[in-house]
Amino acid sequence: MHAAVPWHTVEDIYFPVNIKEKYHWVLAILSFSERCIFLYDSYESYGHYPSVLAEIEKLAEIIPLCLQQSDFYVKKGIDVENYPRYKYKDSSDMFDVLFQENLPQQSSGSLDCGLYMVTYAECLSYGHKVLANEFDSNALRKRYATLLWDYETRK
């Protein structure tokens, strides 16, 4: 999908979020139908969750305001007075934030968060579940390197 596609024409938006304080990336999926930002984080440790949540809450607060100002709800055909996820909230209220659980996790000290984030996005965009037992970092690095090489040679 091209980056200039209007938001009201899609169901979900996948985007990377950089947690600067932790030198870490997570995948966020903005779901308009669920009025929620789903987070896919490859690293769980003590003290990590609040840092991620602090960054995401900034987005969860500003996105509804931008949507409201751009007439998104009208263009999307969401009747905020009657739509189940919207009707008990003001259209400017913060989006819900949900951390997804039981995801493959990167090793402590590794810098694989980008690899995990891209793989989560790829699996989910094809409608697949992210399964821990099918997650091999080395194989994924080789696969993505091969795809990039193939793309370059076809260009």
Residue pairs with C-beta under 8 A, 6 or more apart in sequence:
1 10
6 75
7 13
7 32
7 67
7 72
7 76
8 72
8 75
8 76
11 31
11 32
11 33
12 29
12 30
12 31
12 32
13 29
13 30
14 27
14 28
14 29
14 121
14 124
14 125
15 27
15 28
15 29
15 30
16 25
16 26
16 27
16 28
16 117
17 25
17 26
17 27
17 28
17 55
17 56
17 59
18 24
18 25
18 55
19 25
19 26
19 51
19 52
19 55
20 55
21 51
22 43
22 48
22 51
22 52
24 43
24 48
24 52
24 113
25 113
25 114
25 117
26 39
26 40
26 41
26 42
26 52
26 56
26 113
26 117
27 39
27 40
27 41
27 117
27 120
27 121
27 124
28 37
28 38
28 39
28 40
28 56
28 59
29 37
29 38
29 40
29 124
30 37
30 63
30 95
31 37
31 38
32 76
32 78
33 85
34 85
34 96
35 85
35 86
35 89
35 95
35 96
36 85
36 95
36 96
36 97
36 98
37 56
37 59
37 60
37 63
37 95
37 96
37 97
37 98
38 98
38 100
39 52
39 56
39 97
39 98
39 99
39 100
40 100
40 103
40 117
40 120
40 121
40 124
40 130
41 48
41 52
41 99
41 100
41 103
42 103
42 104
42 105
42 106
42 112
42 113
42 116
42 117
42 120
43 105
43 106
43 108
43 113
44 105
45 108
49 99
52 99
53 97
56 97
57 94
57 97
60 94
60 95
60 96
60 97
61 94
63 95
64 91
64 92
64 93
64 94
64 95
65 92
66 72
67 73
67 91
68 91
68 92
72 78
73 80
73 86
73 91
78 86
79 86
80 86
80 87
80 89
80 91
81 87
102 132
103 120
103 130
103 132
104 116
104 130
104 131
104 132
104 135
105 132
106 112
106 113
106 115
106 116
106 137
110 137
112 137
115 137
115 140
115 141
115 144
116 135
118 144
119 130
119 135
119 140
120 130
123 129
123 130
124 130
